[in-house]
């Protein structure tokens, strides 16, 4: 495929990270100035490997270094759990955030036809933590946790990639992150009813940002106009409305569409798009389910249910490494122009981890050709 095909699959996967830029940044900040053994690059390599293999503790990660291939990849002959803990608590999360955003820029730079950068899905997930072990994340009497707020770009066929991430305590209201996650004009944002904010909706309309969201059943509306709905469709009503009562009514008119979902239940979709048909708006909102699949994948297939450290820094670093892990596979998807899921690519990847990356790529190409012959 290219001059790097002699690399192992693991090395090819990792080489999508700009380690040269990382070294330059560390040189400027002095991040690895007094480090003799576990450099930031070795730390990232080792912890990304741990995410991949779902290692459940620092001790198990330490034992992995006994393997000859991982020793070559990390430059380590051994490492203790206590050394891993110190490094995990000292790496600046902003450094990992920068690496994640650089990978996002590469994904968007590919300009693959299936990526629609204008369609973005916004949501958050709460990750529960033990209140006694993580007192800094306390938010209820006996509970602790953090929230991962994400903006994802829709890639087609139910696939998305994370474009922006914000980490907060679990007690932060998700509506407070709308200003951070909804900030690009002419983009179409899809989110759930937990984000409903009348003032924000007015601002989006005035600043040229489009959205589609569920509307709560008890929302007060004033109907301005009823549109004709297509016969024998899932659309039950289509109206131009004002949101809110006398004291908090919106300044702009919005569109309220009531439609049947795939389970036959009525859903109320509020939007500021009047140029699309009601059916198109309903279809756009259905893309939101893709983020549920993403969060499910993240929790089940990346090591975030068990954290490798108890500090806020350690938790942030693990979540950011999970996003980096996912982004690396999206880049492989783009490189080979495959519609195979990240989960499937991961399975094949683990089977040929230390073999030539060409074996991994050959497997993907073979399955692509096989699917073409069937269809």
C-alpha positions as CSV (number, residue, x, y, z in Angstrom):
1,X,0.0,0.0,0.0
2,X,2.7,2.4,0.9
3,X,6.2,2.6,2.3
4,X,4.9,1.8,5.8
5,X,3.4,-1.6,5.0
6,X,6.3,-3.3,6.5
7,X,5.3,-2.0,9.9
8,X,3.3,-4.1,12.3
9,X,-0.4,-3.5,12.4
10,X,0.0,-1.9,15.9
11,X,2.8,0.4,14.7
12,X,0.8,1.5,11.7
13,X,-2.3,2.2,13.9
14,X,-0.2,4.3,16.3
15,X,1.8,6.1,13.6
16,X,-1.3,8.1,12.7
17,X,-0.5,10.2,15.9
18,X,1.9,13.0,15.2
19,X,4.6,12.0,17.7
20,X,7.1,14.4,16.2
21,X,4.7,17.3,17.1
22,X,4.3,15.7,20.5
23,X,8.1,15.7,21.1
24,X,8.3,19.3,20.0
25,X,5.5,20.3,22.4
26,X,7.2,18.4,25.3
27,X,10.5,20.0,24.4
28,X,8.9,23.5,24.7
29,X,7.0,22.7,28.0
30,X,9.7,20.5,29.5
31,X,7.1,17.7,30.0
32,X,9.6,14.9,29.7
33,X,12.7,16.8,30.8
34,X,13.6,14.6,33.8
35,X,12.0,11.4,32.5
36,X,14.5,8.6,32.2
37,X,12.2,5.7,31.5
38,X,8.4,6.2,30.9
39,X,8.2,8.9,28.3
40,X,4.8,10.4,27.3
41,X,5.0,8.5,24.0
42,X,5.7,5.2,25.8
43,X,2.9,6.0,28.2
44,X,0.4,6.6,25.4
45,X,1.5,3.5,23.5
46,X,1.1,1.4,26.6
47,X,-2.2,2.8,27.7
48,X,-3.7,2.6,24.2
49,X,-2.6,-1.0,24.1
50,X,-4.4,-1.5,27.5
51,X,-7.6,0.1,26.1
52,X,-7.4,-2.3,23.1
53,X,-6.9,-5.4,25.2
54,X,-9.2,-4.2,28.0
55,X,-6.6,-4.6,30.7
56,X,-8.3,-4.2,34.1
57,X,-5.5,-2.8,36.3
58,X,-2.1,-1.1,36.3
59,X,-0.6,-4.4,37.5
60,X,-1.9,-6.2,34.5
61,X,-0.6,-3.4,32.2
62,X,2.8,-3.8,33.9
63,X,2.7,-7.6,33.2
64,X,2.0,-6.9,29.5
65,X,5.4,-5.3,29.2
66,X,7.0,-8.7,29.6
67,X,6.0,-9.4,26.0
68,X,8.8,-8.9,23.6
69,X,6.7,-7.2,20.9
70,X,5.3,-4.6,23.3
71,X,8.8,-4.0,24.7
72,X,9.9,-3.1,21.2
73,X,6.9,-0.8,20.7
74,X,7.3,1.0,24.0
75,X,11.1,0.9,24.4
76,X,10.6,-0.5,27.9
77,X,12.0,-3.7,29.3
78,X,9.9,-3.5,32.4
79,X,7.7,-1.0,34.3
80,X,6.0,-1.1,37.7
81,X,2.4,-0.4,38.5
82,X,3.5,2.5,40.8
83,X,5.5,4.1,37.9
84,X,2.5,3.8,35.6
85,X,0.3,5.4,38.3
86,X,2.7,8.4,38.7
87,X,2.8,9.0,35.0
88,X,-0.9,8.6,34.5
89,X,-1.4,11.3,37.2
90,X,1.1,13.7,35.8
91,X,0.4,13.8,32.1
92,X,-1.5,17.0,31.3
93,X,-5.0,16.1,29.9
94,X,-4.8,19.2,27.7
95,X,-1.9,17.5,25.9
96,X,-4.1,14.5,25.1
97,X,-6.9,16.8,24.1
98,X,-4.6,18.4,21.6
99,X,-3.7,15.0,20.1
100,X,-7.4,14.1,19.9
101,X,-8.3,17.3,18.1
102,X,-5.4,16.8,15.7
103,X,-6.7,13.4,14.8
104,X,-10.2,14.9,14.3
105,X,-8.6,17.5,11.9
106,X,-7.1,14.6,9.9
107,X,-10.4,12.8,9.7
108,X,-12.2,15.9,8.5
109,X,-9.3,16.6,6.1
110,X,-9.9,13.4,4.3
111,X,-13.1,14.8,3.0
112,X,-14.6,11.4,2.4
113,X,-17.9,11.6,0.4
114,X,-19.8,9.8,3.2
115,X,-19.0,12.5,5.8
116,X,-21.5,15.3,6.1
117,X,-19.7,17.8,8.4
118,X,-22.9,19.9,8.5
119,X,-24.9,17.2,10.4
120,X,-23.8,16.9,14.0
121,X,-25.2,15.0,16.9
122,X,-24.9,16.4,20.5
123,X,-25.3,14.3,23.6
124,X,-23.7,13.4,26.9
125,X,-23.2,10.3,29.0
126,X,-22.7,10.1,32.8
127,X,-20.0,7.7,33.9
128,X,-20.6,6.7,37.6
129,X,-17.7,6.5,40.0
130,X,-17.3,5.3,43.6
131,X,-18.1,8.2,45.9
132,X,-15.5,7.1,48.5
133,X,-12.7,6.5,46.0
134,X,-13.5,9.6,43.9
135,X,-14.5,12.3,46.4
136,X,-13.7,15.1,44.0
137,X,-16.5,13.8,41.6
138,X,-19.2,13.8,44.3
139,X,-22.5,15.1,43.2
140,X,-25.2,13.4,45.3
141,X,-25.3,12.1,48.9
142,X,-23.9,8.7,48.0
143,X,-23.0,9.1,44.3
144,X,-20.1,10.4,42.2
145,X,-19.4,10.6,38.5
146,X,-18.3,12.6,35.5
147,X,-20.1,13.6,32.3
148,X,-18.6,13.3,28.9
149,X,-20.3,15.8,26.6
150,X,-19.7,15.1,22.9
151,X,-20.4,16.5,19.5
152,X,-20.2,13.9,16.8
153,X,-20.2,14.1,13.0
154,X,-22.5,11.8,11.1
155,X,-20.7,9.6,8.6
156,X,-23.6,7.6,7.2
157,X,-24.9,4.1,7.8
158,X,-25.2,4.8,11.5
159,X,-21.6,5.7,12.0
160,X,-20.2,8.8,13.6
161,X,-16.9,10.2,14.8
162,X,-16.3,12.4,17.9
163,X,-15.4,16.0,16.8
164,X,-15.5,17.8,20.1
165,X,-15.4,16.7,23.8
166,X,-16.0,18.4,27.1
167,X,-15.4,16.7,30.5
168,X,-17.3,18.0,33.5
169,X,-18.6,16.8,36.9
170,X,-21.8,14.8,36.7
171,X,-23.8,17.6,38.4
172,X,-23.3,20.0,35.5
173,X,-26.6,20.5,33.5
174,X,-26.2,19.4,29.9
175,X,-27.9,22.6,28.7
176,X,-24.9,24.6,30.0
177,X,-22.8,23.0,27.3
178,X,-24.9,24.1,24.3
179,X,-22.9,27.2,23.8
180,X,-19.7,25.1,23.6
181,X,-21.0,22.3,21.4
182,X,-23.3,24.3,19.1
183,X,-21.1,27.0,17.6
184,X,-20.9,26.6,13.8
185,X,-23.1,28.4,11.4
186,X,-25.1,26.5,8.8
187,X,-24.5,23.2,10.6
188,X,-27.5,21.0,11.5
189,X,-27.4,19.9,15.2
190,X,-29.5,17.0,16.5
191,X,-30.0,16.5,20.2
192,X,-32.5,15.2,22.7
193,X,-35.1,17.0,24.8
194,X,-32.8,17.4,27.8
195,X,-31.1,20.2,25.8
196,X,-34.4,22.2,25.2
197,X,-33.6,25.9,26.0
198,X,-35.9,28.5,24.5
199,X,-33.4,31.3,24.7
200,X,-30.8,29.2,23.0
201,X,-33.2,28.2,20.3
202,X,-33.8,31.9,19.6
203,X,-30.1,32.6,19.4
204,X,-29.5,29.6,17.0
205,X,-32.1,31.0,14.6
206,X,-30.7,34.5,14.8
207,X,-27.1,33.3,14.3
208,X,-27.8,30.9,11.5
209,X,-27.4,27.5,13.3
210,X,-30.0,24.8,12.6
211,X,-31.3,22.2,15.0
212,X,-33.8,19.4,15.5
213,X,-34.7,18.2,19.0
214,X,-37.4,16.3,20.9
215,X,-39.9,18.6,22.6
216,X,-41.3,17.8,26.0
217,X,-44.9,16.8,26.2
218,X,-45.8,19.6,28.6
219,X,-44.3,22.4,26.5
220,X,-46.6,25.3,26.0
221,X,-47.1,26.2,22.3
222,X,-49.0,28.7,20.2
223,X,-49.9,27.5,16.8
224,X,-49.4,30.0,13.9
225,X,-50.0,27.8,10.9
226,X,-50.8,24.2,10.0
227,X,-49.0,22.6,7.1
228,X,-50.4,19.9,5.0
229,X,-48.9,16.5,5.8
230,X,-48.2,13.7,3.3
231,X,-50.8,10.9,3.1
232,X,-50.0,7.4,4.4
233,X,-46.8,8.6,6.1
234,X,-45.4,8.5,9.6
235,X,-46.0,12.3,9.9
236,X,-49.1,13.1,12.0
237,X,-48.9,16.9,12.0
238,X,-46.6,19.8,10.8
239,X,-47.1,23.2,12.4
240,X,-45.4,26.7,12.6
241,X,-45.5,27.6,16.3
242,X,-44.2,29.9,19.0
243,X,-42.7,28.2,22.1
244,X,-43.5,29.1,25.7
245,X,-46.2,31.1,27.5
246,X,-46.6,34.8,27.9
247,X,-43.7,35.2,30.3
248,X,-41.1,33.2,28.3
249,X,-42.4,33.0,24.8
250,X,-39.8,32.7,22.0
251,X,-39.2,35.7,19.7
252,X,-38.8,33.4,16.6
253,X,-41.2,31.0,15.1
254,X,-40.3,27.3,15.0
255,X,-41.6,24.2,13.4
256,X,-43.2,21.4,15.4
257,X,-43.5,18.0,13.7
258,X,-45.3,15.1,15.3
259,X,-44.3,11.7,13.8
260,X,-44.4,8.0,14.6
261,X,-41.1,6.5,15.5
262,X,-40.0,2.9,14.6
263,X,-41.8,1.6,17.7
264,X,-45.1,3.3,16.7
265,X,-44.8,5.9,19.4
266,X,-45.5,9.6,18.8
267,X,-42.5,11.9,19.0
268,X,-42.6,15.7,18.9
269,X,-39.7,17.2,16.9
270,X,-38.9,20.9,17.2
271,X,-36.7,22.6,14.6
272,X,-35.9,25.9,12.9
273,X,-35.7,24.3,9.5
274,X,-38.5,25.3,7.2
275,X,-36.7,24.4,3.9
276,X,-36.9,20.6,4.4
277,X,-40.0,18.3,4.3
278,X,-41.5,17.0,7.5
279,X,-40.3,13.5,6.4
280,X,-36.7,14.7,5.9
281,X,-36.7,16.4,9.4
282,X,-38.0,13.2,10.9
283,X,-35.3,11.2,9.2
284,X,-32.6,13.7,10.3
285,X,-33.7,13.3,13.9
286,X,-33.5,9.5,13.7
287,X,-29.7,9.9,13.1
288,X,-29.5,10.7,16.9
289,X,-29.6,7.0,17.6
290,X,-26.1,6.7,16.2
291,X,-24.7,8.4,19.3
292,X,-26.3,5.8,21.5
293,X,-24.4,3.2,19.6
294,X,-21.2,5.2,20.0
295,X,-21.6,5.5,23.7
296,X,-22.5,1.8,24.0
297,X,-19.4,0.9,22.0
298,X,-17.3,3.2,24.2
299,X,-18.5,1.7,27.4
300,X,-18.4,-2.0,26.2
301,X,-15.3,-2.1,24.1
302,X,-12.9,0.5,25.6
303,X,-11.6,0.3,29.1
304,X,-13.6,3.1,30.8
305,X,-15.8,1.1,33.2
306,X,-12.7,0.5,35.3
307,X,-10.3,3.4,35.8
308,X,-6.6,3.1,36.2
309,X,-6.4,6.0,38.7
310,X,-8.5,7.8,41.2
311,X,-7.4,11.4,40.5
312,X,-9.3,13.8,38.3
313,X,-6.3,13.9,35.9
314,X,-6.2,10.1,35.7
315,X,-9.9,9.9,34.8
316,X,-9.7,12.7,32.2
317,X,-6.7,11.0,30.6
318,X,-8.4,7.7,30.4
319,X,-11.5,9.2,28.7
320,X,-9.3,11.2,26.2
321,X,-7.3,8.1,25.4
322,X,-10.6,6.3,24.7
323,X,-11.5,9.0,22.2
324,X,-8.0,8.8,20.6
325,X,-8.4,5.0,20.4
326,X,-11.7,5.4,18.4
327,X,-10.4,8.1,16.2
328,X,-7.4,6.0,15.1
329,X,-9.8,3.4,13.8
330,X,-11.9,5.9,12.0
331,X,-8.7,7.0,10.1
332,X,-8.1,3.4,9.1
333,X,-11.7,3.2,7.9
334,X,-11.0,6.3,5.7
335,X,-7.6,5.0,4.6
336,X,-9.1,1.8,3.2
337,X,-12.4,3.4,2.2
338,X,-14.3,0.6,4.0
339,X,-17.8,0.7,5.5
340,X,-16.8,-2.0,8.0
341,X,-17.5,-1.0,11.6
342,X,-14.9,0.1,14.1
343,X,-15.8,-3.0,16.2
344,X,-15.1,-5.3,13.2
345,X,-11.8,-3.5,12.4
346,X,-10.8,-3.9,16.0
347,X,-11.4,-7.6,16.0
348,X,-9.3,-8.2,12.9
349,X,-6.7,-5.8,14.2
350,X,-6.2,-7.7,17.4
351,X,-5.8,-11.0,15.5
352,X,-2.8,-9.6,13.5
353,X,-1.5,-7.1,16.1
354,X,2.2,-7.8,15.7
355,X,2.1,-9.0,12.1
356,X,2.6,-6.8,9.0
357,X,-0.2,-4.3,8.7
358,X,-0.6,-5.5,5.1
359,X,-2.2,-8.7,6.5
360,X,-4.7,-6.5,8.4
361,X,-5.4,-4.4,5.3
362,X,-5.6,-7.5,3.1
363,X,-8.3,-9.0,5.3
364,X,-10.3,-5.7,5.1
365,X,-10.0,-5.6,1.3
366,X,-11.0,-9.2,1.0
367,X,-14.2,-8.7,2.9
368,X,-14.9,-5.5,0.9
369,X,-14.6,-7.4,-2.4
370,X,-16.6,-10.3,-1.0
371,X,-19.5,-8.0,-0.1
372,X,-19.4,-6.4,-3.5
373,X,-19.7,-9.8,-5.2
374,X,-22.7,-10.7,-3.0
375,X,-24.5,-7.4,-3.7
